[in-house]
């Protein structure tokens, strides 16, 4: 096991050279940043410290993988904008003498798209698909956990294809007495295996995230604060030629730049079998709201309930006045069934 983590650390040091702080729209494989499970979608789209018993969160932070997740199967479907949908599968299982491992698949389908030639004549339909397969493992040292998630990402855009080998590395500190988790994740570092064209120079969606989740002892709420886009020097789009920032006349200051990197979440734990979840993403709100109407952009909510071996979750994230996305998730605990057989 130590040899495996040594290899991952070497990969991390080599791949870090490929990290590049590019603004949105200039990077490939951005679909890897979509919230691929109901918990993360409900908590603002980014969370690396909540979900110690939710196998779907392993794709967000591999350090959350632990022995309590053995023989867990998760199926999640994100109904995104238009006909775009993302289906995720996660399976956690112990491997004899090698600990507990998680296997995860994301499949993003854009639906059928019409193709036209330069003269405007219809050439038919084509499909666009992107997917990623990953394998995760973690180790625990007292209150500390470290994990790594190695994944193969593929982007298939009609006749153009690109692929990359990527690595996520995460760590957590779980307070031994209080319900307090502090975590970090370095995500999507790696290298291209192939690019869309020979002339193209796609950048990877590398990011560093920090987060904390805390539940006060006598309150049924767990609060989360996440910081992301920490490898980017600027996360605010501002066009100096028009001196306009989404209807504002002044370039945003330091405080606004900091706030746009933060994502807030809260969970109301009414019982072990029922939760309500809420989130707020300030960057999403500022980028997608209209000048005269916001439509709740940046806010998200959801719930979870358990029935015996089944756990069901739903979330809705609001992006724009025209609507948002819905995520459905089902967790199935196969531990007793497999062990019995």
Buried (B, 14 or more C-beta within 10 A) or exposed (E): EEEBBEEBEEBBEEBBEBBEBBEBEEBBBBBBBBBBBBBBBBBBBBBBBBBBBBBBBBBBBBBBBBEEBBBBBBBBBBBBEEEBBBBBBBBBBBEEEEBBBBBBBBBBBBEEEEEEEEEEEEEEEEEBBBBBBBBBBBBBEEBEBBBBBBBBBBBBBEEEEBBBBBBBBBBBBBEEEEBBBBBBBBBBBBBBEEBBEEEEEBBBBBBBBBBBBBBEEEEEEBBBBBBBBBBBEEBBEBEEEEEBBBEEEEEBEEEBBEEBBBBBBBBBBEEEEEBBBBBBBBBBBBBBBEEEEBBBBBBBBBBBBBEEEEBBBBBBBBBBBEEBBBBBBBBBBBBEEEEEE
